[in-house]
Amino acid sequence: MLTCKSWVNIIIEVKAMTNEKYVTIPELAKLLGVSRIAIYNRVKKGQIPATKIGRTYLITDQTIANILGKEVTGRGKKRIDAAVHKTVREYGEVLKQLGKE
């Protein structure tokens, strides 16, 4: 049976061996300024993808970038395009008038 200290060493090794950077739930919670429980609940619901090693969840830097909005996924781009088209369709004339001012 692995001890808590052993799991910490495994996590450190996984972080070092892969090209991707990982953070734990407490680290992500601190980064986002929310509680650990809020992040944990989102991971359990599948809203935040994470890899479980022992009792610790690891979240990739790519996932964090998506959460922070630094990179937009294909789905996100489609949602943005749809919102822009809807706005132009509904408020096109108003936008043209504002552009003239």
C-alpha positions in Angstrom: 0.0 0.0 0.0 1.3 3.4 -0.9 1.5 6.1 1.7 0.5 9.7 1.2 4.2 10.6 0.8 4.6 8.0 -2.0 1.6 9.5 -3.9 3.2 12.9 -3.7 6.4 11.6 -5.1 4.5 9.9 -7.9 2.7 13.1 -8.8 5.9 15.0 -8.8 7.4 12.4 -11.2 4.4 12.6 -13.5 4.7 16.3 -13.6 8.4 16.1 -14.5 8.1 13.3 -17.1 5.4 14.8 -19.3 5.6 17.8 -21.5 2.2 19.0 -20.1 2.1 20.9 -16.9 -0.3 19.8 -14.2 -1.8 21.4 -11.2 -3.8 19.9 -8.3 -7.3 20.9 -7.2 -6.0 23.1 -4.4 -3.5 24.8 -6.7 -6.3 25.5 -9.3 -8.6 26.7 -6.6 -6.0 29.2 -5.4 -5.3 30.3 -9.0 -9.0 30.9 -9.7 -9.8 32.3 -6.2 -12.5 29.8 -5.4 -12.8 27.0 -2.9 -11.3 23.6 -3.3 -14.7 22.1 -2.9 -16.0 24.1 -5.8 -13.3 22.7 -8.1 -13.6 19.2 -6.7 -17.4 19.3 -7.4 -16.8 20.4 -11.0 -14.2 17.7 -11.5 -16.6 15.0 -10.1 -19.4 16.3 -12.4 -17.1 16.1 -15.4 -17.1 19.9 -16.0 -13.4 20.1 -15.5 -11.4 17.2 -17.0 -8.8 15.7 -14.6 -6.7 12.6 -14.2 -6.9 10.8 -10.9 -3.7 9.4 -9.3 -4.4 7.8 -6.0 -6.6 10.4 -4.2 -5.2 13.3 -6.1 -6.6 14.9 -9.3 -4.3 16.4 -11.8 -5.5 19.1 -14.2 -3.6 20.0 -17.4 -2.4 23.4 -18.3 -4.5 23.2 -21.5 -7.6 22.7 -19.4 -6.6 25.7 -17.2 -6.1 27.8 -20.3 -9.6 26.9 -21.5 -11.0 27.7 -18.1 -9.3 31.1 -18.1 -10.3 31.8 -21.7 -6.8 32.1 -23.0 -7.5 29.6 -25.8 -10.8 29.1 -27.4 -11.8 25.6 -28.4 -13.6 24.7 -31.6 -16.9 24.6 -29.8 -16.2 27.9 -28.1 -15.5 29.5 -31.5 -18.8 28.2 -32.9 -20.6 29.7 -29.9 -18.9 33.0 -30.4 -19.6 33.1 -34.1 -23.3 32.3 -33.5 -23.5 35.1 -30.9 -21.9 37.6 -33.3 -24.2 36.6 -36.2 -27.3 36.9 -33.9 -26.1 40.3 -32.7 -25.5 41.6 -36.2 -28.8 40.3 -37.4 -30.8 41.8 -34.5 -28.9 45.1 -34.0 -27.2 45.6 -37.4 -28.8 49.0 -38.1 -28.0 50.3 -34.6 -24.4 49.1 -34.9 -24.1 51.0 -38.3 -25.5 54.1 -36.7 -23.1 53.9 -33.8 -20.2 53.3 -36.3 -21.0 56.6 -38.0 -20.8 58.6 -34.8 
